[in-house]
Amino acid sequence: MTAAPADPEFTGAAPPTPAEFRRALGMFASGVTVVTGLDDGEPVGFACQSFASVSLEPPLVLFCADHKGRAWPRIRNSGRFCVNVLGEDQVDICGRFGSSNGRKFDGLDWDLSRWGTPALRGVLLRVHGEVREVHVAGDHDVVIGRVRELEPVATDQRPMLFYRGRFGVEHDDRFSALGPNLWGWGDHWG
């Protein structure tokens, strides 16, 4: 075995730029979700592709939210959230919640879950949870949540995938026309 390489700060290697980092990590396909919550009776939410399971016992998930986002601080204050896992045909929902402009819930059909969170209709899965821990990590918070209920909704549709800055892994499909930067560089999710 060889020793671990020296710290890049001391070897002269430059860390990746944000553009290089985004392009390289775009090689990892991820699902797309919308994290929702209710704050002072008003529904809030944001598009999120950083979502994963953490533990089976107790059931824990994690998601990451941008510090500069408008919705995440309000969801954090309420202490409860719903992760809505999007299907591949829900590009309009992703665009709505992935933008920093507009009111996300205007004209959108949704239900209030028994956990007091907005539950989007027609998604593949809803994960209802409570904020358990929040860890600051660079320009994002890593949120660990305790799962209170899993609600499979549409099990016969395919998931929305985000890969190389576009939806889906085959870029000759109908979603590729939206271009590589549907989630704009200037938008702040969360």
Sequence and secondary structure as in RCSB ss.txt:
>XXXX:A:sequence
MTAAPADPEFTGAAPPTPAEFRRALGMFASGVTVVTGLDDGEPVGFACQSFASVSLEPPLVLFCADHKGRAWPRI
RNSGRFCVNVLGEDQVDICGRFGSSNGRKFDGLDWDLSRWGTPALRGVLLRVHGEVREVHVAGDHDVVIGRVREL
EPVATDQRPMLFYRGRFGVEHDDRFSALGPNLWGWGDHWG
>XXXX:A:secstr
       HHHHT     HHHHHHHHTTS EE EEEEEEETTEEEEEEE  EEEEETTTTEEEEEEETT SHHHHH
HHH EEEEEE BTT HHHHHHHHSSSS TTTT  EEE TTSSEEETT SEEEEEEEEEEEEETTEEEEEEEEEEE
EE  TTS B EEETTEESSSTTSTTGGG TTSS TT    
